[in-house]
Amino acid sequence: MSEVSEVKSQDPIMVKFGETGSVEECKEQRISMQLARGRIYDILSNAFSYPWNRKFFRPKSLLEPFDVVLLDEEDWGRVTEMIRRFDKYLPKMALKQVQQEFVHVFGHAVSQECPPYEMQYGTEGGIQSQTDVLIQLGGFYETFGFEFPKSRGKERVDHISVELAFLSYLCFREAYGITNGHDEKKIAVVRSTAKKFLRNHIGRWTPLFCIFTSRKAERGLYKDIIDILSLMVQNECALLDVKPIKVEEPEYRSLSYSMENDLVANAPAECEPIK
């Protein structure tokens, strides 16, 4: 077997962890990797949904999957420290306090301080192409048959919780494909979609969203959750070899102050997934 063929038969993610065997030889590790990634995205998606009940976030459930996905060993120390911080206050918080904290950080209406909606961060095309973000997201979701869990409320397609849930869905779908011996070309399509979504969406706007949310929250529950999201996105970009063009703060400020508030506050028809 030629070197080129051998490389093609390997999983690029597993190679980063020193696994040089073929995709078949690393089958179990590949499945574990995708399940772990999917689990983290799912937990974070739930964490950024409105906290209707006490099950909205279980920090310790992040430990095992993060142990699988982290490339940098130093990040493991950071994650464990973050999770230990939750123990100091989260068990003592009543559900009403959690809900109040959510509203304090993200508001009842769409906040200009740290909006959890991608559309507010614009596009390279500027204001006129903002609705393209909603159309692109709807296209992603429709193509892969993704629907946001109704149990987490009804959010616009560009909400952080919905986008994270979609990445979780792709990870679980890839794990299913590997488990059931699907053609590697089909599995590669799912992986390629995840990379494109990370590059053009999550990886593009969430770094600035993390900065804004950290600034608004200052400390406590959503400050610690946003720190975990920031670390996860950085790790994912390294894991998938993705280099997003990130939205910078001056660009965001210029956009937000030139917009009519109703453009964002009142969800337009394009917000619904494409049917």
C-alpha positions as CSV (number, residue, x, y, z in Angstrom):
1,M,0.0,0.0,0.0
2,S,1.3,3.4,-1.0
3,E,1.9,6.1,1.7
4,V,-0.9,8.2,0.1
5,S,-3.4,5.4,0.3
6,E,-2.3,4.6,3.9
7,V,-2.8,8.2,5.0
8,K,-6.3,8.2,3.3
9,S,-7.3,5.1,5.3
10,Q,-6.6,6.9,8.6
11,D,-8.8,9.2,10.5
12,P,-7.2,12.6,10.7
13,I,-8.6,13.3,14.2
14,M,-7.3,10.0,15.6
15,V,-3.8,10.7,14.0
16,K,-3.7,13.8,16.2
17,F,-3.9,11.6,19.2
18,G,-1.1,9.3,18.0
19,E,-3.4,6.6,16.6
20,T,-1.8,5.6,13.3
21,G,-3.9,2.5,12.6
22,S,-6.4,2.3,9.8
23,V,-10.0,3.5,10.2
24,E,-11.1,-0.1,10.8
25,E,-8.3,-0.7,13.4
26,C,-9.3,2.5,15.2
27,K,-13.0,1.9,15.0
28,E,-13.8,1.9,18.7
29,Q,-11.6,4.9,19.4
30,R,-13.4,6.8,16.5
31,I,-16.8,6.0,17.9
32,S,-15.8,7.1,21.4
33,M,-14.4,10.3,20.0
34,Q,-17.6,11.2,18.1
35,L,-19.8,10.3,21.1
36,A,-17.7,12.4,23.4
37,R,-17.8,15.4,21.1
38,G,-21.5,15.0,20.6
39,R,-22.1,14.7,24.3
40,I,-20.2,18.0,25.1
41,Y,-22.0,19.9,22.4
42,D,-25.4,18.5,23.7
43,I,-24.6,19.5,27.3
44,L,-23.6,23.0,26.2
45,S,-26.6,23.4,24.0
46,N,-28.8,22.6,27.0
47,A,-26.8,25.0,29.2
48,F,-27.5,27.9,26.9
49,S,-31.2,27.1,26.6
50,Y,-33.6,28.8,29.1
51,P,-33.3,26.8,32.4
52,W,-36.8,25.4,32.7
53,N,-35.7,22.8,35.3
54,R,-32.8,21.8,37.4
55,K,-31.6,19.4,34.8
56,F,-30.5,22.2,32.4
57,F,-26.8,21.7,33.3
58,R,-24.8,18.9,34.9
59,P,-21.2,20.1,35.0
60,K,-19.7,16.8,36.2
61,S,-21.1,15.0,33.1
62,L,-18.5,17.0,31.1
63,L,-15.5,15.4,32.7
64,E,-15.5,12.0,30.9
65,P,-16.1,13.3,27.4
66,F,-13.6,16.1,27.8
67,D,-11.0,13.5,28.9
68,V,-11.5,12.0,25.4
69,V,-11.5,15.0,23.2
70,L,-8.8,17.4,24.5
71,L,-5.7,17.8,22.5
72,D,-3.7,19.9,25.0
73,E,-3.1,18.2,28.3
74,E,-3.0,21.6,30.0
75,D,-6.6,22.2,29.0
76,W,-7.6,19.2,31.1
77,G,-6.4,21.1,34.2
78,R,-8.4,24.1,33.1
79,V,-11.5,22.1,32.6
80,T,-11.3,20.3,35.9
81,E,-10.8,23.6,37.7
82,M,-13.8,25.1,35.9
83,I,-16.0,22.2,36.9
84,R,-14.8,22.4,40.5
85,R,-15.9,26.0,40.6
86,F,-19.6,25.0,39.9
87,D,-19.6,22.9,43.1
88,K,-19.1,26.0,45.2
89,Y,-22.4,27.6,44.3
90,L,-24.5,25.7,41.7
91,P,-26.0,23.2,44.2
92,K,-27.1,26.1,46.4
93,M,-28.9,28.0,43.7
94,A,-32.7,27.7,43.5
95,L,-34.1,27.3,40.0
96,K,-35.5,30.9,40.2
97,Q,-32.0,32.2,40.9
98,V,-30.7,30.4,37.8
99,Q,-33.5,31.8,35.7
100,Q,-32.8,35.3,37.0
101,E,-29.1,34.9,36.2
102,F,-30.0,33.8,32.7
103,V,-32.2,36.9,32.2
104,H,-29.5,39.2,33.7
105,V,-27.0,38.0,31.2
106,F,-29.0,37.4,28.0
107,G,-32.2,39.5,28.7
108,H,-35.8,38.8,27.9
109,A,-35.4,40.5,24.5
110,V,-32.4,40.3,22.3
111,S,-29.5,41.9,24.1
112,Q,-27.0,44.1,22.4
113,E,-24.4,43.4,25.1
114,C,-24.0,39.7,24.4
115,P,-26.6,38.5,21.9
116,P,-26.8,34.7,21.7
117,Y,-27.9,34.9,18.0
118,E,-25.5,34.6,15.1
119,M,-27.5,37.0,12.9
120,Q,-26.6,39.9,15.1
121,Y,-22.9,39.4,14.4
122,G,-23.4,40.1,10.7
123,T,-21.6,38.5,7.7
124,E,-18.8,39.4,5.5
125,G,-21.5,40.8,3.2
126,G,-22.7,43.3,5.8
127,I,-26.3,44.1,6.8
128,Q,-27.9,43.3,3.5
129,S,-26.8,39.7,3.7
130,Q,-27.7,39.0,7.3
131,T,-30.8,37.0,6.4
132,D,-28.5,34.8,4.4
133,V,-27.2,33.5,7.7
134,L,-30.7,32.2,8.5
135,I,-31.2,30.7,5.1
136,Q,-27.8,29.0,5.2
137,L,-28.6,27.5,8.7
138,G,-32.0,26.4,7.6
139,G,-30.4,24.7,4.6
140,F,-27.9,22.8,6.9
141,Y,-30.7,21.7,9.2
142,E,-33.1,20.6,6.4
143,T,-30.4,18.7,4.5
144,F,-29.6,16.5,7.5
145,G,-33.1,16.2,8.9
146,F,-32.2,18.1,12.1
147,E,-34.8,19.5,14.4
148,F,-34.1,21.3,17.7
149,P,-35.5,19.4,20.7
150,K,-38.9,20.8,21.6
151,S,-38.2,20.2,25.3
152,R,-35.6,23.0,25.1
153,G,-38.1,25.6,23.9
154,K,-38.5,27.3,20.6
155,E,-35.4,29.3,19.5
156,R,-34.5,31.0,16.3
157,V,-32.3,28.9,14.0
158,D,-29.3,31.1,14.7
159,H,-29.4,30.8,18.5
160,I,-26.3,29.4,20.1
161,S,-28.2,26.5,21.7
162,V,-29.6,25.4,18.3
163,E,-26.2,25.6,16.5
164,L,-24.5,23.6,19.2
165,A,-27.3,21.0,19.1
166,F,-26.8,20.7,15.4
167,L,-23.1,20.0,15.8
168,S,-24.0,17.4,18.5
169,Y,-26.4,15.8,16.0
170,L,-23.6,15.6,13.4
171,C,-21.2,14.0,15.8
172,F,-23.8,11.4,16.9
173,R,-24.6,10.8,13.3
174,E,-21.0,10.1,12.4
175,A,-20.7,7.8,15.4
176,Y,-23.7,5.9,14.1
177,G,-22.2,5.6,10.7
178,I,-18.9,4.3,12.0
179,T,-20.7,1.8,14.3
180,N,-22.8,0.4,11.5
181,G,-20.1,0.2,8.9
182,H,-21.3,2.9,6.6
183,D,-19.2,3.8,3.5
184,E,-16.4,6.0,4.6
185,K,-17.3,8.5,1.8
186,K,-20.7,9.0,3.5
187,I,-19.1,9.4,6.9
188,A,-16.7,11.9,5.3
189,V,-19.7,14.0,4.1
190,V,-20.9,14.3,7.7
191,R,-17.4,15.3,8.9
192,S,-17.0,17.8,6.1
193,T,-20.3,19.4,7.0
194,A,-19.2,19.7,10.6
195,K,-16.0,21.4,9.6
196,K,-17.8,23.8,7.3
197,F,-20.4,24.6,10.0
198,L,-17.6,25.2,12.5
199,R,-15.7,27.4,10.1
200,N,-18.5,29.5,8.7
201,H,-20.8,29.7,11.8
202,I,-19.8,28.5,15.3
203,G,-16.1,29.3,15.0
204,R,-16.8,32.6,13.3
205,W,-19.1,34.4,15.9
206,T,-18.9,32.5,19.2
207,P,-15.4,33.7,20.2
208,L,-16.7,37.3,20.3
209,F,-20.0,36.0,21.9
210,C,-17.8,34.4,24.6
211,I,-16.0,37.7,25.2
212,F,-19.2,39.6,25.5
213,T,-20.9,37.1,27.8
214,S,-17.9,36.9,30.0
215,R,-17.9,40.6,30.3
216,K,-21.6,40.8,31.1
217,A,-21.7,37.9,33.6
218,E,-18.4,38.9,35.3
219,R,-18.5,35.9,37.5
220,G,-20.6,32.9,38.5
221,L,-22.7,30.5,36.5
222,Y,-22.7,31.9,32.9
223,K,-19.2,33.2,33.2
224,D,-18.0,29.6,34.0
225,I,-20.2,28.0,31.3
226,I,-19.0,30.5,28.7
227,D,-15.4,29.7,29.6
228,I,-16.1,26.0,28.9
229,L,-17.6,26.8,25.5
230,S,-14.6,29.0,24.6
231,L,-12.2,26.2,25.4
232,M,-14.4,23.6,23.5
233,V,-14.5,25.8,20.3
234,Q,-10.8,26.3,20.4
235,N,-10.2,22.6,20.8
236,E,-12.6,21.8,18.0
237,C,-10.9,24.1,15.5
238,A,-7.6,22.5,16.3
239,L,-9.1,19.0,16.1
240,L,-10.7,19.5,12.7
241,D,-8.0,21.8,11.3
242,V,-10.5,24.7,10.9
243,K,-9.4,28.3,10.8
244,P,-12.5,30.5,10.9
245,I,-12.5,34.2,10.0
246,K,-13.6,35.5,13.4
247,V,-15.9,38.6,13.9
248,E,-14.0,41.3,15.7
249,E,-15.6,43.7,18.2
250,P,-15.2,46.9,16.1
251,E,-17.0,45.2,13.2
252,Y,-19.8,44.0,15.5
253,R,-20.2,47.5,17.1
254,S,-20.4,49.2,13.7
255,L,-23.0,46.7,12.6
256,S,-25.1,46.8,15.7
257,Y,-25.4,50.6,16.0
258,S,-26.4,50.9,12.3
259,M,-29.3,48.4,12.6
260,E,-32.9,49.0,13.5
261,N,-33.5,47.1,16.7
262,D,-36.7,45.6,15.2
263,L,-34.7,43.8,12.6
264,V,-33.4,41.5,15.2
265,A,-35.9,41.7,18.0
266,N,-38.8,40.8,15.7
267,A,-38.0,37.4,14.1
268,P,-38.6,37.7,10.4
269,A,-40.2,34.9,8.3
270,E,-36.8,33.7,7.2
271,C,-36.1,32.5,10.8
272,E,-38.1,29.3,10.3
273,P,-36.2,26.3,8.9
274,I,-36.5,25.8,5.2
275,K,-39.1,23.2,4.4
